[in-house]
């Protein structure tokens, strides 16, 4: 959208100030690529931009550390648990 400043007589519809020299805005639909100034977004578009920015943001060092520790510790814990069950099963099997 392109927002143009209007002066004096060119007030937009719904402008109820009453003064003759009031300033207003005129909104035109244009592709963002053609905008040379500011781009106005709706609240819904702003929320979507925040979600997209959060998805593609670089992870923090704490998040990387947590992912590394989960990837390293889960297989080790699974192996040690299986080894403990195997030891108990073999111990019970030998005593009979």
Biotite code that builds the C-alpha atoms (Angstrom):
import biotite.structure as struc

atoms = struc.array([
    struc.Atom([0.000, 0.000, 0.000], chain_id="A", res_id=1, res_name="UNK", atom_name="CA", element="C"),
    struc.Atom([1.200, 3.484, -0.765], chain_id="A", res_id=2, res_name="UNK", atom_name="CA", element="C"),
    struc.Atom([0.236, 6.255, 1.636], chain_id="A", res_id=3, res_name="UNK", atom_name="CA", element="C"),
    struc.Atom([0.262, 9.767, 0.255], chain_id="A", res_id=4, res_name="UNK", atom_name="CA", element="C"),
    struc.Atom([-0.098, 12.945, 2.251], chain_id="A", res_id=5, res_name="UNK", atom_name="CA", element="C"),
    struc.Atom([-2.980, 15.137, 1.147], chain_id="A", res_id=6, res_name="UNK", atom_name="CA", element="C"),
    struc.Atom([-3.172, 18.872, 1.782], chain_id="A", res_id=7, res_name="UNK", atom_name="CA", element="C"),
    struc.Atom([-5.943, 21.439, 1.903], chain_id="A", res_id=8, res_name="UNK", atom_name="CA", element="C"),
    struc.Atom([-8.855, 20.214, -0.234], chain_id="A", res_id=9, res_name="UNK", atom_name="CA", element="C"),
    struc.Atom([-7.918, 16.584, -0.831], chain_id="A", res_id=10, res_name="UNK", atom_name="CA", element="C"),
    struc.Atom([-9.234, 14.989, 2.341], chain_id="A", res_id=11, res_name="UNK", atom_name="CA", element="C"),
    struc.Atom([-10.039, 11.271, 2.386], chain_id="A", res_id=12, res_name="UNK", atom_name="CA", element="C"),
    struc.Atom([-13.569, 9.988, 2.940], chain_id="A", res_id=13, res_name="UNK", atom_name="CA", element="C"),
    struc.Atom([-14.616, 9.869, 6.599], chain_id="A", res_id=14, res_name="UNK", atom_name="CA", element="C"),
    struc.Atom([-12.313, 12.720, 7.632], chain_id="A", res_id=15, res_name="UNK", atom_name="CA", element="C"),
    struc.Atom([-14.414, 14.811, 10.030], chain_id="A", res_id=16, res_name="UNK", atom_name="CA", element="C"),
    struc.Atom([-11.978, 17.408, 11.365], chain_id="A", res_id=17, res_name="UNK", atom_name="CA", element="C"),
    struc.Atom([-13.746, 20.350, 9.717], chain_id="A", res_id=18, res_name="UNK", atom_name="CA", element="C"),
    struc.Atom([-10.691, 22.519, 9.140], chain_id="A", res_id=19, res_name="UNK", atom_name="CA", element="C"),
    struc.Atom([-9.962, 23.516, 5.549], chain_id="A", res_id=20, res_name="UNK", atom_name="CA", element="C"),
    struc.Atom([-6.182, 22.997, 5.742], chain_id="A", res_id=21, res_name="UNK", atom_name="CA", element="C"),
    struc.Atom([-6.230, 19.627, 7.482], chain_id="A", res_id=22, res_name="UNK", atom_name="CA", element="C"),
    struc.Atom([-3.779, 16.920, 6.454], chain_id="A", res_id=23, res_name="UNK", atom_name="CA", element="C"),
    struc.Atom([-4.885, 13.392, 5.671], chain_id="A", res_id=24, res_name="UNK", atom_name="CA", element="C"),
    struc.Atom([-3.802, 10.168, 4.001], chain_id="A", res_id=25, res_name="UNK", atom_name="CA", element="C"),
    struc.Atom([-4.686, 8.483, 0.765], chain_id="A", res_id=26, res_name="UNK", atom_name="CA", element="C"),
    struc.Atom([-4.042, 4.735, 0.600], chain_id="A", res_id=27, res_name="UNK", atom_name="CA", element="C"),
    struc.Atom([-3.265, 3.091, -2.739], chain_id="A", res_id=28, res_name="UNK", atom_name="CA", element="C"),
    struc.Atom([-2.700, -0.615, -3.349], chain_id="A", res_id=29, res_name="UNK", atom_name="CA", element="C"),
    struc.Atom([0.768, -1.203, -4.815], chain_id="A", res_id=30, res_name="UNK", atom_name="CA", element="C"),
    struc.Atom([3.146, -4.159, -4.693], chain_id="A", res_id=31, res_name="UNK", atom_name="CA", element="C"),
    struc.Atom([5.754, -3.855, -1.939], chain_id="A", res_id=32, res_name="UNK", atom_name="CA", element="C"),
    struc.Atom([8.538, -3.836, -4.527], chain_id="A", res_id=33, res_name="UNK", atom_name="CA", element="C"),
    struc.Atom([7.292, -0.474, -5.841], chain_id="A", res_id=34, res_name="UNK", atom_name="CA", element="C"),
    struc.Atom([7.109, 1.210, -2.427], chain_id="A", res_id=35, res_name="UNK", atom_name="CA", element="C"),
    struc.Atom([9.776, 3.849, -1.903], chain_id="A", res_id=36, res_name="UNK", atom_name="CA", element="C"),
    struc.Atom([8.818, 4.804, 1.653], chain_id="A", res_id=37, res_name="UNK", atom_name="CA", element="C"),
    struc.Atom([7.071, 3.115, 4.537], chain_id="A", res_id=38, res_name="UNK", atom_name="CA", element="C"),
    struc.Atom([4.999, -0.044, 4.268], chain_id="A", res_id=39, res_name="UNK", atom_name="CA", element="C"),
    struc.Atom([1.908, -0.259, 6.454], chain_id="A", res_id=40, res_name="UNK", atom_name="CA", element="C"),
    struc.Atom([0.863, -3.698, 7.662], chain_id="A", res_id=41, res_name="UNK", atom_name="CA", element="C"),
    struc.Atom([-2.251, -4.884, 9.435], chain_id="A", res_id=42, res_name="UNK", atom_name="CA", element="C"),
    struc.Atom([-2.008, -6.417, 12.934], chain_id="A", res_id=43, res_name="UNK", atom_name="CA", element="C"),
    struc.Atom([-2.513, -9.909, 11.474], chain_id="A", res_id=44, res_name="UNK", atom_name="CA", element="C"),
    struc.Atom([0.321, -9.384, 8.968], chain_id="A", res_id=45, res_name="UNK", atom_name="CA", element="C"),
    struc.Atom([2.549, -8.104, 11.781], chain_id="A", res_id=46, res_name="UNK", atom_name="CA", element="C"),
    struc.Atom([1.897, -11.243, 13.854], chain_id="A", res_id=47, res_name="UNK", atom_name="CA", element="C"),
    struc.Atom([2.663, -13.450, 10.845], chain_id="A", res_id=48, res_name="UNK", atom_name="CA", element="C"),
    struc.Atom([5.937, -11.600, 10.281], chain_id="A", res_id=49, res_name="UNK", atom_name="CA", element="C"),
    struc.Atom([6.907, -12.200, 13.926], chain_id="A", res_id=50, res_name="UNK", atom_name="CA", element="C"),
    struc.Atom([6.145, -15.923, 13.658], chain_id="A", res_id=51, res_name="UNK", atom_name="CA", element="C"),
    struc.Atom([8.195, -16.236, 10.464], chain_id="A", res_id=52, res_name="UNK", atom_name="CA", element="C"),
    struc.Atom([11.082, -14.322, 12.033], chain_id="A", res_id=53, res_name="UNK", atom_name="CA", element="C"),
    struc.Atom([11.033, -16.616, 15.086], chain_id="A", res_id=54, res_name="UNK", atom_name="CA", element="C"),
    struc.Atom([10.985, -19.766, 12.950], chain_id="A", res_id=55, res_name="UNK", atom_name="CA", element="C"),
    struc.Atom([14.041, -18.734, 10.934], chain_id="A", res_id=56, res_name="UNK", atom_name="CA", element="C"),
    struc.Atom([15.960, -17.112, 13.804], chain_id="A", res_id=57, res_name="UNK", atom_name="CA", element="C"),
    struc.Atom([19.315, -18.556, 14.793], chain_id="A", res_id=58, res_name="UNK", atom_name="CA", element="C"),
    struc.Atom([19.073, -20.723, 17.908], chain_id="A", res_id=59, res_name="UNK", atom_name="CA", element="C"),
    struc.Atom([20.608, -19.494, 21.120], chain_id="A", res_id=60, res_name="UNK", atom_name="CA", element="C"),
    struc.Atom([23.689, -21.215, 22.577], chain_id="A", res_id=61, res_name="UNK", atom_name="CA", element="C"),
    struc.Atom([21.510, -22.720, 25.325], chain_id="A", res_id=62, res_name="UNK", atom_name="CA", element="C"),
    struc.Atom([19.201, -24.299, 22.727], chain_id="A", res_id=63, res_name="UNK", atom_name="CA", element="C"),
    struc.Atom([22.159, -25.739, 20.810], chain_id="A", res_id=64, res_name="UNK", atom_name="CA", element="C"),
    struc.Atom([23.635, -27.103, 24.037], chain_id="A", res_id=65, res_name="UNK", atom_name="CA", element="C"),
    struc.Atom([20.309, -28.701, 24.989], chain_id="A", res_id=66, res_name="UNK", atom_name="CA", element="C"),
    struc.Atom([19.934, -30.353, 21.591], chain_id="A", res_id=67, res_name="UNK", atom_name="CA", element="C"),
    struc.Atom([23.515, -31.666, 21.715], chain_id="A", res_id=68, res_name="UNK", atom_name="CA", element="C"),
    struc.Atom([23.082, -33.063, 25.220], chain_id="A", res_id=69, res_name="UNK", atom_name="CA", element="C"),
    struc.Atom([19.786, -34.734, 24.289], chain_id="A", res_id=70, res_name="UNK", atom_name="CA", element="C"),
    struc.Atom([21.353, -36.280, 21.192], chain_id="A", res_id=71, res_name="UNK", atom_name="CA", element="C"),
    struc.Atom([24.357, -37.506, 23.163], chain_id="A", res_id=72, res_name="UNK", atom_name="CA", element="C"),
    struc.Atom([22.747, -38.584, 26.432], chain_id="A", res_id=73, res_name="UNK", atom_name="CA", element="C"),
    struc.Atom([19.643, -40.416, 25.152], chain_id="A", res_id=74, res_name="UNK", atom_name="CA", element="C"),
    struc.Atom([21.580, -43.172, 23.302], chain_id="A", res_id=75, res_name="UNK", atom_name="CA", element="C"),
    struc.Atom([23.997, -43.569, 26.234], chain_id="A", res_id=76, res_name="UNK", atom_name="CA", element="C"),
    struc.Atom([21.116, -43.860, 28.736], chain_id="A", res_id=77, res_name="UNK", atom_name="CA", element="C"),
    struc.Atom([19.301, -46.355, 26.470], chain_id="A", res_id=78, res_name="UNK", atom_name="CA", element="C"),
    struc.Atom([22.484, -48.482, 26.158], chain_id="A", res_id=79, res_name="UNK", atom_name="CA", element="C"),
    struc.Atom([23.139, -48.483, 29.918], chain_id="A", res_id=80, res_name="UNK", atom_name="CA", element="C"),
    struc.Atom([19.511, -49.382, 30.675], chain_id="A", res_id=81, res_name="UNK", atom_name="CA", element="C"),
    struc.Atom([19.603, -52.278, 28.205], chain_id="A", res_id=82, res_name="UNK", atom_name="CA", element="C"),
    struc.Atom([22.931, -53.450, 29.666], chain_id="A", res_id=83, res_name="UNK", atom_name="CA", element="C"),
    struc.Atom([21.462, -53.404, 33.210], chain_id="A", res_id=84, res_name="UNK", atom_name="CA", element="C"),
    struc.Atom([18.404, -55.451, 32.122], chain_id="A", res_id=85, res_name="UNK", atom_name="CA", element="C"),
    struc.Atom([20.670, -57.927, 30.318], chain_id="A", res_id=86, res_name="UNK", atom_name="CA", element="C"),
    struc.Atom([22.873, -58.286, 33.411], chain_id="A", res_id=87, res_name="UNK", atom_name="CA", element="C"),
    struc.Atom([19.855, -58.972, 35.665], chain_id="A", res_id=88, res_name="UNK", atom_name="CA", element="C"),
    struc.Atom([18.354, -61.467, 33.194], chain_id="A", res_id=89, res_name="UNK", atom_name="CA", element="C"),
    struc.Atom([21.672, -63.315, 32.829], chain_id="A", res_id=90, res_name="UNK", atom_name="CA", element="C"),
    struc.Atom([22.157, -63.343, 36.643], chain_id="A", res_id=91, res_name="UNK", atom_name="CA", element="C"),
    struc.Atom([18.702, -64.831, 37.206], chain_id="A", res_id=92, res_name="UNK", atom_name="CA", element="C"),
    struc.Atom([19.209, -67.360, 34.383], chain_id="A", res_id=93, res_name="UNK", atom_name="CA", element="C"),
    struc.Atom([22.524, -68.615, 35.851], chain_id="A", res_id=94, res_name="UNK", atom_name="CA", element="C"),
    struc.Atom([21.197, -69.055, 39.392], chain_id="A", res_id=95, res_name="UNK", atom_name="CA", element="C"),
    struc.Atom([18.466, -71.552, 38.387], chain_id="A", res_id=96, res_name="UNK", atom_name="CA", element="C"),
])
